[in-house]
Amino acid sequence: MRKILACIAIAGAVLVSACNTVEGVGKDVSSAGDTVANAADDNK
């Protein structure tokens, strides 16, 4: 559970720091989703 929360926190930081355009927001959200999905798969 801590690993997932850490991934979410890191993804949130990336979202805040890297989204300069609407396209950038979409890429960042997609990346965050992939990170969370991968963390969930690792913890099955």
PQR file with spaces between the fields and no chain letter, atoms N, CA, C, O and H, PARSE charges and radii, in Angstrom:
ATOM       1  N    MET     1       0.823   -1.192    0.000 -0.4000 1.5000
ATOM       2  CA   MET     1       0.000    0.000    0.000 -0.0000 2.0000
ATOM       3  C    MET     1       0.870    1.260    0.000  0.5500 1.7000
ATOM       4  O    MET     1       0.557    2.239   -0.677 -0.5500 1.4000
ATOM       5  N    ARG     2       1.950    1.227    0.755 -0.4000 1.5000
ATOM       6  CA   ARG     2       2.844    2.388    0.803 -0.0000 2.0000
ATOM       7  C    ARG     2       3.461    2.655   -0.555  0.5500 1.7000
ATOM       8  O    ARG     2       3.669    3.805   -0.940 -0.5500 1.4000
ATOM       9  H    ARG     2       2.204    0.432    1.305  0.4000 1.0000
ATOM      10  N    LYS     3       3.757    1.565   -1.290 -0.4000 1.5000
ATOM      11  CA   LYS     3       4.373    1.715   -2.609 -0.0000 2.0000
ATOM      12  C    LYS     3       3.409    2.433   -3.558  0.5500 1.7000
ATOM      13  O    LYS     3       3.821    3.290   -4.339 -0.5500 1.4000
ATOM      14  H    LYS     3       3.588    0.631   -0.977  0.4000 1.0000
ATOM      15  N    ILE     4       2.147    2.081   -3.486 -0.4000 1.5000
ATOM      16  CA   ILE     4       1.147    2.720   -4.349 -0.0000 2.0000
ATOM      17  C    ILE     4       0.991    4.190   -3.974  0.5500 1.7000
ATOM      18  O    ILE     4       0.918    5.049   -4.852 -0.5500 1.4000
ATOM      19  H    ILE     4       1.812    1.384   -2.852  0.4000 1.0000
ATOM      20  N    LEU     5       0.942    4.479   -2.696 -0.4000 1.5000
ATOM      21  CA   LEU     5       0.813    5.871   -2.257 -0.0000 2.0000
ATOM      22  C    LEU     5       2.034    6.682   -2.664  0.5500 1.7000
ATOM      23  O    LEU     5       1.910    7.844   -3.050 -0.5500 1.4000
ATOM      24  H    LEU     5       1.001    3.781   -1.983  0.4000 1.0000
ATOM      25  N    ALA     6       3.207    6.075   -2.580 -0.4000 1.5000
ATOM      26  CA   ALA     6       4.421    6.771   -2.996 -0.0000 2.0000
ATOM      27  C    ALA     6       4.375    7.056   -4.495  0.5500 1.7000
ATOM      28  O    ALA     6       4.764    8.138   -4.935 -0.5500 1.4000
ATOM      29  H    ALA     6       3.308    5.131   -2.267  0.4000 1.0000
ATOM      30  N    CYS     7       3.902    6.094   -5.273 -0.4000 1.5000
ATOM      31  CA   CYS     7       3.775    6.295   -6.723 -0.0000 2.0000
ATOM      32  C    CYS     7       2.786    7.415   -7.039  0.5500 1.7000
ATOM      33  O    CYS     7       3.024    8.226   -7.933 -0.5500 1.4000
ATOM      34  H    CYS     7       3.586    5.215   -4.915  0.4000 1.0000
ATOM      35  N    ILE     8       1.705    7.453   -6.320 -0.4000 1.5000
ATOM      36  CA   ILE     8       0.708    8.502   -6.535 -0.0000 2.0000
ATOM      37  C    ILE     8       1.291    9.866   -6.178  0.5500 1.7000
ATOM      38  O    ILE     8       1.061   10.848   -6.885 -0.5500 1.4000
ATOM      39  H    ILE     8       1.512    6.793   -5.594  0.4000 1.0000
ATOM      40  N    ALA     9       2.038    9.927   -5.093 -0.4000 1.5000
ATOM      41  CA   ALA     9       2.654   11.196   -4.689 -0.0000 2.0000
ATOM      42  C    ALA     9       3.673   11.665   -5.726  0.5500 1.7000
ATOM      43  O    ALA     9       3.721   12.847   -6.065 -0.5500 1.4000
ATOM      44  H    ALA     9       2.225    9.130   -4.519  0.4000 1.0000
ATOM      45  N    ILE    10       4.477   10.745   -6.224 -0.4000 1.5000
ATOM      46  CA   ILE    10       5.460   11.100   -7.249 -0.0000 2.0000
ATOM      47  C    ILE    10       4.757   11.545   -8.522  0.5500 1.7000
ATOM      48  O    ILE    10       5.150   12.534   -9.141 -0.5500 1.4000
ATOM      49  H    ILE    10       4.437    9.784   -5.949  0.4000 1.0000
ATOM      50  N    ALA    11       3.722   10.818   -8.912 -0.4000 1.5000
ATOM      51  CA   ALA    11       2.972   11.186  -10.113 -0.0000 2.0000
ATOM      52  C    ALA    11       2.342   12.565   -9.951  0.5500 1.7000
ATOM      53  O    ALA    11       2.321   13.348  -10.901 -0.5500 1.4000
ATOM      54  H    ALA    11       3.403   10.014   -8.409  0.4000 1.0000
ATOM      55  N    GLY    12       1.833   12.869   -8.772 -0.4000 1.5000
ATOM      56  CA   GLY    12       1.258   14.190   -8.517 -0.0000 2.0000
ATOM      57  C    GLY    12       2.292   15.291   -8.645  0.5500 1.7000
ATOM      58  O    GLY    12       2.012   16.359   -9.190 -0.5500 1.4000
ATOM      59  H    GLY    12       1.850   12.233   -8.001  0.4000 1.0000
ATOM      60  N    ALA    13       3.490   15.028   -8.138 -0.4000 1.5000
ATOM      61  CA   ALA    13       4.562   16.019   -8.252 -0.0000 2.0000
ATOM      62  C    ALA    13       4.937   16.242   -9.714  0.5500 1.7000
ATOM      63  O    ALA    13       5.183   17.372  -10.136 -0.5500 1.4000
ATOM      64  H    ALA    13       3.717   14.161   -7.695  0.4000 1.0000
ATOM      65  N    VAL    14       4.977   15.163  -10.476 -0.4000 1.5000
ATOM      66  CA   VAL    14       5.290   15.279  -11.902 -0.0000 2.0000
ATOM      67  C    VAL    14       4.195   16.068  -12.622  0.5500 1.7000
ATOM      68  O    VAL    14       4.482   16.915  -13.467 -0.5500 1.4000
ATOM      69  H    VAL    14       4.777   14.245  -10.133  0.4000 1.0000
ATOM      70  N    LEU    15       2.968   15.788  -12.285 -0.4000 1.5000
ATOM      71  CA   LEU    15       1.855   16.513  -12.911 -0.0000 2.0000
ATOM      72  C    LEU    15       1.956   18.008  -12.667  0.5500 1.7000
ATOM      73  O    LEU    15       1.759   18.810  -13.580 -0.5500 1.4000
ATOM      74  H    LEU    15       2.734   15.099  -11.598  0.4000 1.0000
ATOM      75  N    VAL    16       2.259   18.372  -11.449 -0.4000 1.5000
ATOM      76  CA   VAL    16       2.328   19.783  -11.097 -0.0000 2.0000
ATOM      77  C    VAL    16       3.509   20.468  -11.775  0.5500 1.7000
ATOM      78  O    VAL    16       3.404   21.621  -12.194 -0.5500 1.4000
ATOM      79  H    VAL    16       2.418   17.721  -10.707  0.4000 1.0000
ATOM      80  N    SER    17       4.621   19.769  -11.881 -0.4000 1.5000
ATOM      81  CA   SER    17       5.827   20.407  -12.405 -0.0000 2.0000
ATOM      82  C    SER    17       5.953   20.358  -13.922  0.5500 1.7000
ATOM      83  O    SER    17       6.664   21.183  -14.496 -0.5500 1.4000
ATOM      84  H    SER    17       4.707   18.833  -11.540  0.4000 1.0000
ATOM      85  N    ALA    18       5.288   19.418  -14.588 -0.4000 1.5000
ATOM      86  CA   ALA    18       5.564   19.200  -16.008 -0.0000 2.0000
ATOM      87  C    ALA    18       4.436   19.578  -16.959  0.5500 1.7000
ATOM      88  O    ALA    18       4.640   19.550  -18.173 -0.5500 1.4000
ATOM      89  H    ALA    18       4.711   18.748  -14.122  0.4000 1.0000
ATOM      90  N    CYS    19       3.281   19.922  -16.469 -0.4000 1.5000
ATOM      91  CA   CYS    19       2.180   20.157  -17.404 -0.0000 2.0000
ATOM      92  C    CYS    19       2.099   21.632  -17.791  0.5500 1.7000
ATOM      93  O    CYS    19       1.522   22.446  -17.070 -0.5500 1.4000
ATOM      94  H    CYS    19       3.115   19.944  -15.483  0.4000 1.0000
ATOM      95  N    ASN    20       2.681   21.955  -18.929 -0.4000 1.5000
ATOM      96  CA   ASN    20       2.671   23.327  -19.420 -0.0000 2.0000
ATOM      97  C    ASN    20       1.554   23.574  -20.423  0.5500 1.7000
ATOM      98  O    ASN    20       1.153   24.717  -20.639 -0.5500 1.4000
ATOM      99  H    ASN    20       3.149   21.293  -19.514  0.4000 1.0000
ATOM     100  N    THR    21       1.054   22.518  -21.030 -0.4000 1.5000
ATOM     101  CA   THR    21      -0.006   22.646  -22.020 -0.0000 2.0000
ATOM     102  C    THR    21      -1.055   21.583  -21.756  0.5500 1.7000
ATOM     103  O    THR    21      -0.858   20.693  -20.930 -0.5500 1.4000
ATOM     104  H    THR    21       1.380   21.589  -20.855  0.4000 1.0000
ATOM     105  N    VAL    22      -2.157   21.681  -22.455 -0.4000 1.5000
ATOM     106  CA   VAL    22      -3.216   20.676  -22.317 -0.0000 2.0000
ATOM     107  C    VAL    22      -2.694   19.318  -22.773  0.5500 1.7000
ATOM     108  O    VAL    22      -3.001   18.294  -22.163 -0.5500 1.4000
ATOM     109  H    VAL    22      -2.317   22.404  -23.126  0.4000 1.0000
ATOM     110  N    GLU    23      -1.910   19.310  -23.840 -0.4000 1.5000
ATOM     111  CA   GLU    23      -1.327   18.055  -24.321 -0.0000 2.0000
ATOM     112  C    GLU    23      -0.399   17.473  -23.256  0.5500 1.7000
ATOM     113  O    GLU    23      -0.386   16.262  -23.032 -0.5500 1.4000
ATOM     114  H    GLU    23      -1.660   20.142  -24.335  0.4000 1.0000
ATOM     115  N    GLY    24       0.363   18.324  -22.613 -0.4000 1.5000
ATOM     116  CA   GLY    24       1.263   17.868  -21.549 -0.0000 2.0000
ATOM     117  C    GLY    24       0.499   17.267  -20.383  0.5500 1.7000
ATOM     118  O    GLY    24       0.950   16.291  -19.783 -0.5500 1.4000
ATOM     119  H    GLY    24       0.352   19.307  -22.795  0.4000 1.0000
ATOM     120  N    VAL    25      -0.643   17.834  -20.058 -0.4000 1.5000
ATOM     121  CA   VAL    25      -1.474   17.294  -18.976 -0.0000 2.0000
ATOM     122  C    VAL    25      -1.931   15.884  -19.334  0.5500 1.7000
ATOM     123  O    VAL    25      -1.893   14.981  -18.497 -0.5500 1.4000
ATOM     124  H    VAL    25      -1.009   18.627  -20.545  0.4000 1.0000
ATOM     125  N    GLY    26      -2.361   15.700  -20.572 -0.4000 1.5000
ATOM     126  CA   GLY    26      -2.809   14.374  -21.004 -0.0000 2.0000
ATOM     127  C    GLY    26      -1.702   13.341  -20.906  0.5500 1.7000
ATOM     128  O    GLY    26      -1.929   12.218  -20.456 -0.5500 1.4000
ATOM     129  H    GLY    26      -2.393   16.433  -21.251  0.4000 1.0000
ATOM     130  N    LYS    27      -0.511   13.720  -21.326 -0.4000 1.5000
ATOM     131  CA   LYS    27       0.626   12.798  -21.242 -0.0000 2.0000
ATOM     132  C    LYS    27       0.961   12.489  -19.790  0.5500 1.7000
ATOM     133  O    LYS    27       1.253   11.343  -19.448 -0.5500 1.4000
ATOM     134  H    LYS    27      -0.327   14.632  -21.692  0.4000 1.0000
ATOM     135  N    ASP    28       0.920   13.500  -18.941 -0.4000 1.5000
ATOM     136  CA   ASP    28       1.245   13.304  -17.534 -0.0000 2.0000
ATOM     137  C    ASP    28       0.210   12.415  -16.844  0.5500 1.7000
ATOM     138  O    ASP    28       0.566   11.549  -16.045 -0.5500 1.4000
ATOM     139  H    ASP    28       0.683   14.431  -19.219  0.4000 1.0000
ATOM     140  N    VAL    29      -1.059   12.626  -17.150 -0.4000 1.5000
ATOM     141  CA   VAL    29      -2.115   11.801  -16.550 -0.0000 2.0000
ATOM     142  C    VAL    29      -1.965   10.356  -17.012  0.5500 1.7000
ATOM     143  O    VAL    29      -2.120    9.425  -16.221 -0.5500 1.4000
ATOM     144  H    VAL    29      -1.349   13.329  -17.800  0.4000 1.0000
ATOM     145  N    SER    30      -1.666   10.176  -18.287 -0.4000 1.5000
ATOM     146  CA   SER    30      -1.460    8.833  -18.820 -0.0000 2.0000
ATOM     147  C    SER    30      -0.277    8.158  -18.138  0.5500 1.7000
ATOM     148  O    SER    30      -0.346    6.983  -17.777 -0.5500 1.4000
ATOM     149  H    SER    30      -1.541   10.932  -18.929  0.4000 1.0000
ATOM     150  N    SER    31       0.791    8.897  -17.967 -0.4000 1.5000
ATOM     151  CA   SER    31       1.986    8.358  -17.309 -0.0000 2.0000
ATOM     152  C    SER    31       1.683    7.986  -15.861  0.5500 1.7000
ATOM     153  O    SER    31       2.119    6.940  -15.378 -0.5500 1.4000
ATOM     154  H    SER    31       0.847    9.851  -18.260  0.4000 1.0000
ATOM     155  N    ALA    32       0.946    8.832  -15.183 -0.4000 1.5000
ATOM     156  CA   ALA    32       0.580    8.548  -13.789 -0.0000 2.0000
ATOM     157  C    ALA    32      -0.280    7.291  -13.708  0.5500 1.7000
ATOM     158  O    ALA    32      -0.087    6.457  -12.823 -0.5500 1.4000
ATOM     159  H    ALA    32       0.592    9.681  -15.575  0.4000 1.0000
ATOM     160  N    GLY    33      -1.220    7.161  -14.624 -0.4000 1.5000
ATOM     161  CA   GLY    33      -2.064    5.959  -14.657 -0.0000 2.0000
ATOM     162  C    GLY    33      -1.250    4.705  -14.904  0.5500 1.7000
ATOM     163  O    GLY    33      -1.480    3.675  -14.271 -0.5500 1.4000
ATOM     164  H    GLY    33      -1.376    7.839  -15.342  0.4000 1.0000
ATOM     165  N    ASP    34      -0.296    4.790  -15.822 -0.4000 1.5000
ATOM     166  CA   ASP    34       0.572    3.649  -16.100 -0.0000 2.0000
ATOM     167  C    ASP    34       1.396    3.281  -14.873  0.5500 1.7000
ATOM     168  O    ASP    34       1.580    2.101  -14.574 -0.5500 1.4000
ATOM     169  H    ASP    34      -0.109    5.627  -16.336  0.4000 1.0000
ATOM     170  N    THR    35       1.886    4.282  -14.169 -0.4000 1.5000
ATOM     171  CA   THR    35       2.690    4.036  -12.967 -0.0000 2.0000
ATOM     172  C    THR    35       1.868    3.330  -11.901  0.5500 1.7000
ATOM     173  O    THR    35       2.339    2.377  -11.279 -0.5500 1.4000
ATOM     174  H    THR    35       1.736    5.241  -14.411  0.4000 1.0000
ATOM     175  N    VAL    36       0.658    3.787  -11.690 -0.4000 1.5000
ATOM     176  CA   VAL    36      -0.214    3.169  -10.684 -0.0000 2.0000
ATOM     177  C    VAL    36      -0.575    1.743  -11.099  0.5500 1.7000
ATOM     178  O    VAL    36      -0.583    0.834  -10.270 -0.5500 1.4000
ATOM     179  H    VAL    36       0.275    4.561  -12.195  0.4000 1.0000
ATOM     180  N    ALA    37      -0.875    1.553  -12.389 -0.4000 1.5000
ATOM     181  CA   ALA    37      -1.219    0.213  -12.873 -0.0000 2.0000
ATOM     182  C    ALA    37      -0.046   -0.743  -12.717  0.5500 1.7000
ATOM     183  O    ALA    37      -0.233   -1.893  -12.319 -0.5500 1.4000
ATOM     184  H    ALA    37      -0.869    2.292  -13.062  0.4000 1.0000
ATOM     185  N    ASN    38       1.153   -0.282  -13.024 -0.4000 1.5000
ATOM     186  CA   ASN    38       2.328   -1.129  -12.884 -0.0000 2.0000
ATOM     187  C    ASN    38       2.584   -1.472  -11.415  0.5500 1.7000
ATOM     188  O    ASN    38       2.948   -2.603  -11.090 -0.5500 1.4000
ATOM     189  H    ASN    38       1.304    0.652  -13.347  0.4000 1.0000
ATOM     190  N    ALA    39       2.393   -0.502  -10.543 -0.4000 1.5000
ATOM     191  CA   ALA    39       2.575   -0.761   -9.109 -0.0000 2.0000
ATOM     192  C    ALA    39       1.547   -1.773   -8.609  0.5500 1.7000
ATOM     193  O    ALA    39       1.863   -2.629   -7.783 -0.5500 1.4000
ATOM     194  H    ALA    39       2.098    0.416  -10.807  0.4000 1.0000
ATOM     195  N    ALA    40       0.325   -1.673   -9.108 -0.4000 1.5000
ATOM     196  CA   ALA    40      -0.719   -2.616   -8.716 -0.0000 2.0000
ATOM     197  C    ALA    40      -0.386   -4.020   -9.215  0.5500 1.7000
ATOM     198  O    ALA    40      -0.579   -5.001   -8.498 -0.5500 1.4000
ATOM     199  H    ALA    40       0.068   -0.978   -9.779  0.4000 1.0000
ATOM     200  N    ASP    41       0.121   -4.111  -10.460 -0.4000 1.5000
ATOM     201  CA   ASP    41       0.500   -5.407  -11.003 -0.0000 2.0000
ATOM     202  C    ASP    41       1.643   -6.029  -10.210  0.5500 1.7000
ATOM     203  O    ASP    41       1.668   -7.241   -9.999 -0.5500 1.4000
ATOM     204  H    ASP    41       0.278   -3.314  -11.043  0.4000 1.0000
ATOM     205  N    ASP    42       2.583   -5.207   -9.774 -0.4000 1.5000
ATOM     206  CA   ASP    42       3.722   -5.704   -9.005 -0.0000 2.0000
ATOM     207  C    ASP    42       3.293   -6.248   -7.642  0.5500 1.7000
ATOM     208  O    ASP    42       3.964   -7.117   -7.083 -0.5500 1.4000
ATOM     209  H    ASP    42       2.563   -4.222   -9.945  0.4000 1.0000
ATOM     210  N    ASN    43       2.179   -5.742   -7.105 -0.4000 1.5000
ATOM     211  CA   ASN    43       1.739   -6.131   -5.777 -0.0000 2.0000
ATOM     212  C    ASN    43       0.655   -7.197   -5.773  0.5500 1.7000
ATOM     213  O    ASN    43       0.033   -7.435   -4.738 -0.5500 1.4000
ATOM     214  H    ASN    43       1.635   -5.036   -7.559  0.4000 1.0000
ATOM     215  N    LYS    44       0.418   -7.834   -6.893 -0.4000 1.5000
ATOM     216  CA   LYS    44      -0.612   -8.887   -6.947 -0.0000 2.0000
ATOM     217  C    LYS    44      -0.153  -10.111   -6.207  0.5500 1.7000
ATOM     218  O    LYS    44      -0.881  -11.101   -6.141 -0.5500 1.4000
ATOM     219  H    LYS    44       0.923   -7.640   -7.734  0.4000 1.0000
